[in-house]
Amino acid sequence: MKSRMLAVCITGLLGQAGCGGAESEATGGEASLGESSQAIRGNIVSFNGDASSDLVWRDQSTGNMGAWLMSGPVLSGTATLPAISPSLTVQAASDFGGPTADPDLVYHAAATGESVRFLNSTFSVLGMASISPVLPSASWYIAASGDFNLDGKTDLVVHNRVTGQHFYRYLNGTTSLGNSPISSRALPWHIVGAADMDGDGRTDLLWRNKSTGQNEIVLMNNTAVLGTATLPVMSLAFYVGATADYTADGRRDIVWHNPSTGQVVLWRMAGTSLASATTLGSMSPGCPAWFSQSTPPPAVYDCWYLVGPR
């Protein structure tokens, strides 16, 4: 069925007005509830336990964390998440085997490596665990998360910002099961997200060119490349902040943020093709540009950056 959705402006706990786009029609219906560890429930990555994917925000200067609680493509409210020290960077959000099936946060510390903070749907911290071994050197970073070997557990894709090399780190919760190297791809292409974009049950990689703004979906079967789909060019004023289903059609979408204007844009995807673009709201205008997880967000007071889920 079709339902009418009218976006509204909400001033929430993050101190920003989230203003949706114009009234529009969207096809209703429930998202798939198939197995996928990144998605928690099918293509849905919800931090408050409802049936809509949410967006996670970070102020790197203070360590504060927050969420836009979404109702499909409409901002319905905000929430404050427990702060994480500014010395740490948030690099992934998914279910990493904590006490509940709610999304957890992976963060990086320069001295000690990666750890997971387990959360529940009321945003309480249920515990923490380290991921070992640490990444090989400071040039490696966690680019995204997904179930790459189809064992029902969330894994990490790790990228080298200097050489372009990348590998999967297979996990069982926070326990490393080993790494699987993948052939390098020439910089300035960077991995900016991971999701099952074509609906074949396998996690694919979203790549973005840091120099040109080009975007590509590389269709994967674990480490094997099945093909490539070209997406429209997007201005380098925007960065990819999230990949999840925000339109309740069972397909992964892409959410962009422009820190200069504050604009948050949803690319509604039809598999590997762009179906439409909609403004979800505004967050932290007048802030410095950011590209991806390859570097921490700029540490500027009251500048909020979208850090997941992806």
FENMO-V384612 format. One record per backbone hydrogen bond with DSSP energy under -1.0 kcal/mol. CO is the residue of the C=O (numbers start at 0). NH is the residue of the N-H. Records with the same first field share a line. If there is no record, write none. Layout:
CO=NH ; NH
This chain:
0=27
2=25
4=23
7=19
9=17
11=14
15=11
17=9
23=4
25=2
33=41
38=40
40=43
42=244
43=40
44=53
54=67
55=306
56=65
57=304
58=62
62=83
63=58
64=80
65=56
66=78
67=54
68=75 ; 76
70=73
73=70
76=68
78=66
84=87
88=107
91=105
93=103
103=93
104=116
105=90 ; 91
106=114
107=88
108=112
112=108
113=130
114=106
115=128
116=104
117=125
119=122
123=119
126=117
128=115
136=139
138=160
140=158
143=156
145=147 ; 154
154=145
155=168
156=142 ; 143
157=166
158=140
159=163
163=184
164=159
165=181
166=157
167=179
168=155
169=176
171=174
174=171
177=169
179=167
185=188
187=209
189=207
192=205
194=196 ; 203
203=194
204=217
205=191 ; 192
206=215
207=189
208=212
212=233
213=208
214=230
215=206
216=228
217=204
218=225 ; 226
220=223
223=220
226=218
228=216
234=237
238=256
241=254
243=252
253=266
254=240 ; 241
255=264
256=238
257=261
258=286
259=285
261=282
262=257
263=279 ; 280
264=255
265=277
266=253
267=274 ; 275
269=272
272=269
275=267
277=265
278=20
280=263
291=294
297=299
299=302
304=57
307=55
308=242
